[in-house]
Amino acid sequence: MAEIRLKKIKKYYYRSSGLIFRRKKELKFSIDGLNLVIPDGQVMVILGPSGCGKTTLLRLIAGLEKIDGGEILFDGQNVENVSPKDKNIGMVFQDYALYPHFKSKNNILSYYLFNKNKQKSRDIELNKEKQLQKISELMEVDISQLYERKPNKLSGGEKQRVALARCIARKPELFLMDEPFSNLDAKMREKFRVNLKKLLDKFAITSIYVTHDQNEARLLADQVAIMKEGSVEQVGSYREIYEKPVNIFTARFLSTNPELEGINLIPGENFSPPEVQHIIGFRPGDVDISHRAQDDYLKGKILQARHLPGREQWNLNLQVKDTEITILAALEKKINRGQDLWFYPSRYFVFSKNTEKLIEIRHS
């Protein structure tokens, strides 16, 4: 196990422009001065939209790409010049990266075989069987039926099992996982998330998991680091970030319901009482509802109303002056499109209009 510490990490990518004999470099993407600590034995989920730098950060930690500045420390040791194969890392890639000419059992034990090739062949075969049995026991999943098949004969879920088993076979001090479930269907992803959570809890190995899927972050993470355009916006448990986002970006990004916006935003001048220098944000479910006008309540016209099956709740799209919002409301009587409704946030965030940073959290 290891504590991973990133200090002022810099990485720049450029694109060429202009005539071929007079090319100029233009900055395409950068990580500039990023700091992050992954505590020993914890699971850190790197969460963010596509293109924000999640996979780049993972590859920098693994040593698959060189940093342009800063330090990457494993238990206080700078590993910038340490080869990836010498870092004792287990990595699961998005596309699994299995050797196509190897059967599954040799894919799983590829690291073991490549580093034990001086042993007699008989000893190798005996050790292979012991290792495969031990890995199956650790995974609590029987994968023996996959051992004699090559990757082109495996389904997506089977490739994922083999890739994970190969990662475990290295006995790593650090797990790195780059959206390993993205190629699986929703039902299969849910199953493998649970299995992976059990494995990570059992091993208690420092792990970094890259994803844009919030369900995976909620289930797997001890801590979440939310990234935006090459920078880490906020670090904490999923609940801490959801309850107290540091800015509008993190507030909008986290949503407990994939069908809803993470947060509604209303210009402060349209709020009651007015907050001219601020932006007011509130979660869709944090509202009190009225069918008639009340002091300080905001008036909205129903654009769309959808009753949620199995719940006494409605998903409502409202037009509030020039702003469209979404709220969840428990309503006893039927409502229709075009009808007026009054509401007020029971808990809301006050953000600076200039910096978009959180100023305070209020309760009505």
Secondary structure, DSSP 4 states (H G I P E B T S, - for coil): ---EEEEEEEEEEEEEES-TTS-EEEEEEEEEEEEEEE-TT-EEEEE--TTSSHHHHHHHHHTSS--SEEEEEETTEE-TTS-GGGS-EEEE-TT----TTS-HHHHHTHHHHHHSTTS-HHHHHHHHHHHHHHHHHHHTS--GGGTT--GGGS-HHHHHHHHHHHHHHT--SEEEEESTTTTS-HHHHHHHHHHHHHHHHHH--EEEEEES-HHHHHHH-SEEEEEETTEEEEEE-HHHHHHS-SBHHHHHH--SSTTS-S-EEEEGGGSSS--TTEEEEE-TT-EEEESS--TTPEEEEEEEEEEPTTSS-EEEEEEETTEEEEEEE--SS---TT-EEEEEESEEEEEETTT-BEEEEEE-
